[in-house]
């Protein structure tokens, strides 16, 4: 069974040499878990770790652009999509 992709939802071609971006806070235990998995999978060298300050009362606007919930950690893939 193959998935049919809607024409307006085609993914952009990833730029060569562009790394993924992990938006996290140094104190975040969930961000540390993502880093541990990246180390175990051998992809940590492809991820730029960006420290982000955010609180529920004052969400970070830059983070909200990548993750509408403005929660960390957020992984921005090399094609621009966020997880």
QUILIN-V513816 format. One record per pair of residues at least 24 apart in sequence whose C-alpha atoms are under 7 Angstrom apart, sorted by sequence separation. I is the first residue (numbers start at 1). J is the second residue. If there is no record, write none. Layout:
i	j
I	J
I	J
This chain:
i	j
22	47
26	51
20	46
21	47
22	48
23	49
24	50
25	51
19	46
20	47
21	48
22	49
23	50
24	51
25	52
19	47
20	48
21	49
22	50
23	51
24	52
25	53
19	48
21	50
23	52
31	73
30	73
24	72
23	72
24	73
23	73
24	74
22	73
23	74
22	74
23	75
22	75
21	75
22	76
21	76
20	76
21	77
20	77
20	78
19	78
18	78
14	78
14	79
13	79
12	79
